Amino acid sequence: MNYRIIFLFLLAIGVTSIILLFSMDLYIHIYDPDWYGILNLNQKTDDEKKRIFIIGGSTLHSINAVYLNEKLSESEINFEVYNLADAADRPTQRLKSIENIIDNKPEIVFYGLGYTNFEKFKAKEFDPLPTFLYNPNKLIRNNFELLLDEPLNYIFPVSPKERTLLSLKYILRGADEHYHPFIKFKEGQIIDLEQIEKIEDSRYIDALEVSKNDKEVLALNSIIKKLQENNIEVVLFSFPYSRIMLDNTEINEIENFEKMLKNKQKQFNVNLFFLHDKYSNLNIWIDRVHIANNPKTIIFTEDILEKIIEVID
Amino acid sequence: MLFSSLDFIIFFVIVIGAISLFKFRKFQHILIIISSFYFLFYTDNFLVTLLILTILLHFYTGREIYKSKDPKIRKIFLIIGVLGSLSLLGFFKYYDFAITEFNILGNLLNLENQIPLLNLALPIGISFYTFQSLSYIIDIYRGHLTPTKSLKEYAFFVAFFPTLVAGPILRASQFLPQLKEKIEQAKSSGRLRLFIIQNSALKFGISLMVIGFFKKMVFADNVAPLVNNIFSNPIGMESFAIILGSIAFGIQVYCDFSGYSDIAIGAAAILGFKIPLNFNKPFFATSPSDFWSRWHISLSSWVRDYLYFPLAWKHRRSSVIIFSSLLFSMLLMGLWHGASWNFLIWGGLHGIFLAVFTVIRKKYSKPVEPFFKSKIGKFFSIFVTQYLVFFSFIAFVVQDLDHMWYAMKKYVILDFTTSQTIEIINENEFAILLIILFVILHYVSYRLGNLPEKISKLKLRYWVLFLIFIILPISLFYVGSAQEFIYFQF
């Protein structure tokens, strides 16, 4: 066997892996609200309005920025809101693109965090031989996670296709939706909480890691610091969870999470409000953690609007 | 174990690595046989026993057929072998379907009791390895093949993991000689050969496997959402949306299945085995019979050699016999794909197309031959053939009969409205782009001939660029989890 051929094949895989890893977050690093794509170079945005960015994970997708901007416009408030929620976001991930956020000069950043962002990762222990026989994939994955002390999902993209298409579309014609650049704000169905409970496996949160030396907490500190150094006002809030999630999490862990955020409020003198249990019993959900994108779930957006007006005033 | 999963990559690398490192003949053969059983066990657990049963049944009946001089005894053993494996296939694949239809009939006749369904899991690959084994004993019976004396050799042939779960369906006459060591150019010894991974085979095999992954993971998996969008409930869809859906499905199933075949043929090539092509540019077929010489070639040739010819050969001058033999063979081919009326209808449609074409060609070929030899004639025949092929794909993809009937009507009788189709196109831009890209690439490969062979002969520096060019879109457009191959359900 020619080991040169094997080497070149592995080289090709190596090169594509490097390109893949760099390209997965491309869109978030090059994002600019004034960019309308190569195909629309003449289009301009309204430069006069000040910007508010909402950042956080996919749980914030249902905040309707178009609605927010309509209401702000009606009240003649000279601000524009952009929902920059990004799937699988967490502080260490967001820190990588914080310079891009700063470069786009927002006045205020609303940062939504959940206790699941601080879940203590523990690679599962498998009995090696039976696992290797039945599920070699799980054995390899588990050993990698043990080595890296991080879930593989944090390093390797779960759905490369979505991110690739997002980047390509963004480069060619700007964001599909101007105020929701990273996700399609498509109307979705509300599913009854009882139904969700039946169709989805319960997800138990064993423990959170919110100590001051935890890497996510440190990343959060860095994010707040960098934004404040650039005269950007920071508002922290906890994003909503359904009762299915809350019921499967220890109360003292949630209290630790709240305590950590309150400490940040004091440490950095930032605004803070909690929404994690506000809508837990309402039927506004599409799954355990996501509120449906639906006119009937506008309560979440309206509460955000209230806070925005409060902060501006 | 899906080909497009990490599990298979790990498995394949281990097998190739072990073969390269341990150059002991017996070890290599046992390794591949055990690996093949493990490959099936990984997906199907205890149902691997069906494979073992099939191997034992056909090995021993094949031996008895060959040994016996009495035609009656030979026939008895043939019937035992055929009925034995078809019973297994029939039970696992068709029992619940038959009982469901029987219960429906019972309801119509107001019978009170219903026969309970067993909800049997379909053993992976059973349709493929059953047909593969049947060809072995039938060829022995016909005197076309000398049975192998070694059970190990026979097990290797049937269980060979690259082709085990979704073909191509191998013929013993083509495969078994490849297992034997060639001492002189024309002769082969009685010994099973040592496996040595040749450079040219490695390069060709890797190229073909990568092309297979590209077809499956870039085209098939990304066109699938458009197909589901249209055919999950086609009632109310416009004609152009239905036509778009059937074209998309045709491309999806072609890329899915030919992609799988490419990976299987490439893996076999690396191990030193030449497996015949299973697809040969079917979308350039100029007639229904040409289509079946290009689509799922291993199955269509199996049906031709073991079903159609025995039925029609003696009375081949009779159009009625030819017509009915073709129709019957294709109905069974449809049923082979699945225990469901839609597959029967799909097979029946192809049977009708083939039969009508065969009869017309017999009677009217001479006056129209010059036209069909011209460029316009060729284009016309491709267009008509593909129109019929994509029409039949509706039966393949839509299980509900009312939905199927609606979609077929819309395909044939156009309503000329486009608003919904435009909306679908806007919502599925990426899939549409892939369809256009597929058409271009398919035409290019049609013009260039054997593209994988040409690619494998490139200089190493260009070959690496080709690999990067192909692997990059596979990784960038990976949907996020290994998607099952369509033909796994057969």
Chai-1 contact restraints between the chains, C-beta under 6 A:
chainA,res_idxA,chainB,res_idxB,connection_type,confidence,min_distance_angstrom,max_distance_angstrom,comment,restraint_id
A,M1,B,S20,contact,1.0,0.0,6.0,A-B,restraint_1
A,M1,B,I197,contact,1.0,0.0,6.0,A-B,restraint_2
A,N2,B,N199,contact,1.0,0.0,6.0,A-B,restraint_3
A,I5,B,L202,contact,1.0,0.0,6.0,A-B,restraint_4
A,I5,B,K203,contact,1.0,0.0,6.0,A-B,restraint_5
A,L8,B,L460,contact,1.0,0.0,6.0,A-B,restraint_6
A,L8,B,V464,contact,1.0,0.0,6.0,A-B,restraint_7
A,F9,B,I206,contact,1.0,0.0,6.0,A-B,restraint_8
A,A12,B,V464,contact,1.0,0.0,6.0,A-B,restraint_9
A,A12,B,L467,contact,1.0,0.0,6.0,A-B,restraint_10
A,A12,B,I468,contact,1.0,0.0,6.0,A-B,restraint_11
A,A12,B,I471,contact,1.0,0.0,6.0,A-B,restraint_12
A,V15,B,I468,contact,1.0,0.0,6.0,A-B,restraint_13
A,T16,B,I468,contact,1.0,0.0,6.0,A-B,restraint_14
A,T16,B,I471,contact,1.0,0.0,6.0,A-B,restraint_15
A,T16,B,L472,contact,1.0,0.0,6.0,A-B,restraint_16
A,T16,B,S475,contact,1.0,0.0,6.0,A-B,restraint_17
A,L20,B,S475,contact,1.0,0.0,6.0,A-B,restraint_18
A,P136,B,D7,contact,1.0,0.0,6.0,A-B,restraint_19
A,P136,B,I10,contact,1.0,0.0,6.0,A-B,restraint_20
A,N137,B,L6,contact,1.0,0.0,6.0,A-B,restraint_21
A,N137,B,D7,contact,1.0,0.0,6.0,A-B,restraint_22
A,V158,B,G480,contact,1.0,0.0,6.0,A-B,restraint_23
A,S159,B,G480,contact,1.0,0.0,6.0,A-B,restraint_24
A,P160,B,L476,contact,1.0,0.0,6.0,A-B,restraint_25
A,P160,B,Y478,contact,1.0,0.0,6.0,A-B,restraint_26
A,K161,B,F477,contact,1.0,0.0,6.0,A-B,restraint_27
A,K161,B,V479,contact,1.0,0.0,6.0,A-B,restraint_28
A,T164,B,L476,contact,1.0,0.0,6.0,A-B,restraint_29
A,L165,B,F430,contact,1.0,0.0,6.0,A-B,restraint_30
